[in-house]
Amino acid sequence: MTTAKQLKARVRARMARTGERYAVARAHVVSGGAGTGPVVDLGWTLRGGTDPDAAALANVLAHQGVTGPDGPLGEPLLLVVGGGIGAGYILWEFAHDDSRVVTLGFAHSWQYFDRRIEATADRLGLDVAWSRTGGAAAASRALASALDAGEPAIVWPDRYHLGYWHLPDSLDGHGGHPVVAYAASGGRVHVDDRTLAPLTVAADDLDRARARVGSYRNALLVVRTSDAVVPGDRLRAAVRAGLEAGVAQLGGTSTSFALPAWRKWSRLLVDPRAAKGWPTVFADGRGLLQALADVWEGVEPAGTSGGHLRGLFADGLEEAAAVLDAPALTAEAPRWRDIADRWHALAETALPDDVPALARLRTLTATVSGAVAEGDAGAADLPAAAAELGRLRAEHAAASPVDAEHLRAVLAGLSGHLAAIHDAEAAAVARLGAVLGG
């Protein structure tokens, strides 16, 4: 009989190999996908999820009893209503610690913390209440008041100060993603970070995490709508508006926030003359392994932020086709699943698992992400895995475990993947626009 410890190890190993999120990997490992149903904690059902924004709102709406005419408003459809997927690439260089951080954006309006959830709520006609107080004490009272009233609250904490990710000090203040706070007891707050089991955070830590990032300090959103059905015409308009917004954004000219970002990144990976070219930025080799690890974690759903979202978007297109009675949208879904496979191939190129040190990086990243999905029950595994991950990254910060020729081949491979992805996504977006226009 498989023990719980063996099961966790098998799930995390699959995550590291495939890049899947914990729930998906677990479904494959456990009896061919059989499960026992979601866990309910203090009246809140833990359904998991992939995209932090869409999953948070979907889980709140399910809790509030808000549906569409034909049933629940799930994460894939809400991703579409919020504008769907996006594209973004920035390579940050920080002088204070001589670090280089790769930032990737895969959701619509990814550079703004509130726009997707705000647009989704507005398009669906939801009654929502925002709190954006600057004071820590007032923010703490606002959250406590919502939880005392039985109202789950979506909040935006800094990932480092939440604690359960066990991030290194260098990531203090680098931001985070929305989570749902749904109950409080014994000085701890129960949070849903797309988890499948109860996860709690000390109230003081959550307060500190919410106050850390200036651009969204102490932001809090409560959905007041409950036990309601979004009318069919409203839902159809919301889905169409989300699709149109996504097509318009992706089809734009920005080289940081639209599809041209992939073309720019493809060029910079191999351009030795550009100031932001990877051969220039990483000429001394320092930080290159970290950057490649950032790419793997940013692209794969097994990471902290949900990954490339292309598969989830394909699911959303199929649901949107039913809402809009537009079969042509269903035909577009396989194209985006093919693009999802292309992103997985890119991630495999960034951190090939035939190099032991790189395979170990993937395993440790999946161990941390998987342990978070397991909630407080997985907490015992987190400190050691996170510490080893930090040591491994530090060990190879100055000297990569692969030689310079191999690294050049990796960068060339990534460049080729990105060029093909750009062309495939540009064609797929054009087809979506034609379907909507037709």
Buried (B, 14 or more C-beta within 10 A) or exposed (E): EEEEEEEBBBBBBBBBBBBBBBBBBBBBBBEEEEEEEBBEBEEBBBBBBBBBBBBBBBBBBBBBEBBBEEEBBBBBBBBBBBBBBBBBBBBEEEEEEEBBBBBBBBBBBBEEBBBBBBBBBEBBBBEBEEBEBEEBEEBBEBBBBBBEEEBBBBBBBBBBBBBBBBBEEBBEEBBBBBBBBBBBEEEBBBBBBBBBBBBBBBBBBBBBBBBBBEEBBBBBBBBEBEEBBBEEEBBBBBBBBBBBBBBBBBBBEEBBBBBBBBBBBBBBBBBEEBEBBBBEBBEEBBBBBBBBBBBBBBBBBBBBBBBBBBBBBBBBBBBBBBBBEBEBBBBBBEBBBEBBEBBBBBBBBBBBBEBEBBBBBBBBBBBBBBBBBBBBBBBEBBEEBBEBBBEBBEEBBEEBBBEEEEBEEBBEBBBBBBBBBBEBBBEBBEBBBEBBEE
